[in-house]
């Protein structure tokens, strides 16, 4: 499968999507809310240059 190529994952068609696995990053604040570090991490990911 190539990046942005149509595909089927577990019987579900996906088109032009980049999937990211669920991860735990421990960046929330003490109350469990988004922190500035968490926001920076989430917003920088789509701008990363992939090989």
N, C-alpha and C positions, 0 to 999 in steps of 0.2 A: 504494500500500500504506500502510495506517495502522498506527501503533504498536499492538502486541499483536493485530493482525489475523492470521488464518490466511493463510499464503502458501506458495508453492512456489518454491524457489531451486535452480536447476540440477537440476530434477526431484526434489528432496528436500523433502517437506512439513515446514514448520516452524510450530509453533503457540505462540503466546504467548511468544515469545523475543525478546530484544534481542541482536543480533549486534554484535560489536566486531571490527574488523579487527586483524590481527596487526601489532604495532608494536615497534620497538626503542627502549627508553627509557634505556638505559645507566645503570641504577640498581643493578645487582648489585655485590657487593663484589669485591675483588681476586681471590678464588677462584671467582667466578661464582655465589655463593649469593645468595639474597634478602637485601636490606638493609632496614633500617627504612624508608628512603625508598621503596623498591620496595613494601613491604607497605602503607605509607600510601597510595601511589598506587593500588594495586589495590583496597583496601578503601573508598576514598572515591568511586570511580567509580560504583558502583551507587546511592549516595545523592545524586548530583548531580540538580539540578532541570533538566529539559529543557523547552525552550519548545515 
